[in-house]
Amino acid sequence: MSDQEPNIGLVLIDDSFIDRTIVSKNMELFYPNRDMEYFISATDALEALKADTVLVGKDHCALLLDIHMPEMNGFSFVDAFGELPESVRNRFAIFMLSSSIDGGDMSKVEDRMLIKKFVSKPLNQEVLSNIFKWTLESYNASREH
């Protein structure tokens, strides 16, 4: 494995303007060298992932996914994501986001192997730091297989 740090990006799928703004501002302040792409709709994100046009050239990406969205919720997205080619799936570490902690949602998160962690909103610098750390761990684990 190379000593060079992998090129890790961030994908945010969230219909909330406020939450997208919070993440964008934190990225600008604390991670200006990391690329970020966001989607308002899980359906649009899934189509872009199918076309393999999301943050092309990145070694690995944190995918922050809101649970509660119109049209397609986070769990439906994860189920559809699981049908994508392995070459696409292996580029992303999924983190489920919610501003409410619901026991039913937590058990659904735990039941889905593709979800790395549940993260409470709003996100701050410390949480983003942990997300990038967990994404790097996911990248390293994928390289060992």
Stockholm file with secondary structure:
# STOCKHOLM 1.0

chainA/1-145         MSDQEPNIGLVLIDDSFIDRTIVSKNMELFYPNRDMEYFISATDALEALKADTVLVGKDHCALLLDIHMPEMNGFSFVDAFGELPESVRNRFAIFMLSSSIDGGDMSKVEDRMLIKKFVSKPLNQEVLSNIFKWTLESYNASREH
#=GR chainA/1-145 SS CCSSCCCEEEEEECSCHHHHHHHHHHHHHHCTTSCEEEESCHHHHHHHHHTTCSSTTCSEEEEEEESCCSSSCHHHHHHHHTTSCHHHHTTEEEEEEESSCCHHHHHHHHHCTTEEEEEESSCCHHHHHHHHHHHHHHHHHHHHC
#=GC SS_cons         CCSSCCCEEEEEECSCHHHHHHHHHHHHHHCTTSCEEEESCHHHHHHHHHTTCSSTTCSEEEEEEESCCSSSCHHHHHHHHTTSCHHHHTTEEEEEEESSCCHHHHHHHHHCTTEEEEEESSCCHHHHHHHHHHHHHHHHHHHHC
//
